[in-house]
Amino acid sequence: MLQGGLSPASVRNVMADLEDLGLIAASHTSAGRAPTQNNLRFLSILCSR
């Protein structure tokens, strides 16, 4: 278990869900995930409220 009560498998599942939604992407196979333009737009809308 990770700090906060999430297992590594749970984190992987959430990351996969975010990738399926187009909110994060990897530039290549061994890269970490980064926010996409859609995610940045979504976050800017949320922050402007």
C-alpha positions, -999 to +999 in steps of 0.1 A: +000+000+000+011+035-008+007+064+015-029+075+013-042+039+011-039+033-026-022+002-040+002+004-069-024-014-090-050+012-082-027+040-093-020+021-126-057+017-132-064+054-126-035+064-149-049+041-176-084+056-172-069+091-175-050+081-206-082+065-221-100+098-215-072+117-233-062+137-203-026+124-200-003+110-227+032+096-230+055+110-258+072+076-261+071+042-244+096+048-216+084+084-210+064+095-180+029+108-185+022+144-191-011+164-193-025+168-228-039+201-242-074+189-233-064+184-197-048+218-195-079+234-210-101+215-185-079+226-156-079+262-167-117+262-169-119+247-134-095+272-119-113+302-135-145+294-116 
